[in-house]
Amino acid sequence: TLRIWDREKILAYVVLVIRECRPDLVVTRFPTEDSDTHGHHTASARLTSEGFQAAGDPQRFPEQLKFVQPWQPTRLLWNSWQSFRHEKFDPTGFIELEAGGYQPLLGKSYPEIAAASRSMHKSQGFGAEIRRGERKEYFKFLDGKPVKDGGGIFDGVDTSWSRVPKGAEVTEKIGS
């Protein structure tokens, strides 16, 4: 895939998106090893990994700095599907996240929202069973600041309103 794709052009775009959106976490859906999936998926994961590093480096794609600033996300993770592919899955070394919560404003669980989204991926004939209830997702740490033992994917990341300009006002208004 990377022999066909213009690697630097796509990498520059990945870096631009990271610099524009300024995420704390970057998550690949696919592994960076080519034994587990096909070339396009592997290439996307590898470019994401390279982009994770390059986004914080002002020497990489300096032409972008007229519009955005370098940004280094806290960590890079792979959202593993291993627990769904193997009869016996050992979660040792993975970070567990409960993703089966309910979104009361939409009246749907997160797995229901995900199933509806996946069912719109019509070019590959996807569809997904709509489920409610507990759903564990497993993340493998790939790069950046490691998660402390027992910590979650946002370990060490300030997720409070105080990090946002005028965030104290928001905190006061919502009473948290």
C-alpha positions, 0 to 999 in steps of 0.5 A: 500500500505504501508503495502506491500511496504518496506516503509523505503527502498522507503523513503530512495530512495526518500531522495536520489533523493532529495539529488542528484537533490537538487530541490528548490521545490518538487511537489506531483501530488497526495494528501496525504489524502487517500479519493481522490485517490487510495493507490499507489498514496496516498503512493507516496504523503505521502512518498514524504512529509516524504522525503521532511523533511528527506532529510535535516536531516543528521540523516536520512539515514546517509549512503547516506552522503558518496555520497550526502549532506543533502538538504532541498528544499524550499517548498513542494506543491501539484499540485491539479487537483481539478479545473478539477474535480469539476464544481465549483472550489474555488481557495482560498488558492491555488497558481495559475500558468499559464502553457499554454505557448509556447516553441518556440524551440520545436514549441509546447505549454506546454500543447501539450508536456504534452499531448504527455507525458501522451499519452505514459502512455500506461499501464493505457490507458491514452491519452490526448487532445492536447490543446493550449492556457491558462491553469491554474494549482493550487498548494496547499502549504504543507510544507517549506517556505510559499509563500507570498500573491500574490507570485508564487511557486518560491516566495523567490527562487533565480532562477538567474544564480548567484546561480550556480558556474561560473553563472556570466559568463553565465549571461554575455554571455546571456545578462540578 
